[in-house]
């Protein structure tokens, strides 16, 4: 490990099978049974699966039909996002009892910087343990946690002892920990990249560490530099308590494929209304409208237009989406349409937010994890 790196005490908390666990908690009859949150119909998709269902290969983004084939006894439950938001707020309230430097990644996971914390506790491991105990006692759900010197290692570590466990990677353990990992365990290395790395003889972190920066740049482009540094334990991204929303979207999957733009207009009207509602609720506006089209053969196409002014009005969003729809001929029948707004006015506001001060600590110092 290089000297004088920004050494922080970072906790990554990840709820265990969050949506499915909430459903099992609220309905005791579902406990211990394989359940999937999402649609079980021919066009449905799994949003989340309980650990009982995961044993059968049921996972998020799997089609409802395939999930049923994998697990004939699978129970489908409709998602209740209002309830998940409610539970998520309870969990975040617990986080803020320890630190205000909290960066939510989604409803069910977040980074916490506890280098200096409200409890004055020097041990990030004990803080993580206490947070997990409180979530279980006060909310009724289990959580897992990873604790280390930066966000990347903490994120990887949180998956190490799932469910309902935690792992601490101390400063002196970071390099051996990363070297021993299967490359598929590296956060940010997806299935396609992992396959490419295998073809290049890169199977573990140690194999990745043996490659030069020039080699990784040549084979992975801009991502090569990221891989070069993270395998050396270098990840300087701070926990950002004022995480800025960069886009907002809504989409619909249809029961039957649509083959004509005329049939899609009514669907776009509902989607634009939902996007506008979310923008207004979030008190933001955007300039760039993107139309997402997924065809019956699962190919994906996006069409975008940037306006000269910020909007959140449903009619303007719809009109722009219509123009994008008619912009060129459809390639096939359509199974999904979506509208997203980006280039939000929150991005300019985020520049005014002061970042928390970062302390630089040499790894030679005593650092209690």
Secondary structure, 3 states (H helix, E strand, C coil): CCCCCCCCCEEEEEECCHHHHHHHHHCHHHCCCCEEEECCCCCCEEEEECHHHHCCCCCCCCEHHHHHHHCCCCEEECCCHHHHHHHHHHHHHHHCCCCCCEEEEECCEEEEECCCCCCCCCCHHHHHHHHHHHHHHHHCCCEEEEEECCHHHHHHHHCCCCCCCEEECCHHHHHHHHHHCEHHHCCCCCHHHHHHHHHCCCCEHHHHHCCCHHHHHHHHCHHHHHHHHHCCCCCCCCCCCCCCCCEEEEEEEEEEEECCHHHHHHHHHHHHHHHHHHHHHHCCCEEEEEEEEEECCCCEEEEEEEEEEEECCHHHHHHHHHHHHCCCCCCCCEEEEEEEEEEECHHHHHCCCCCCCCCCCCCCCCCCC
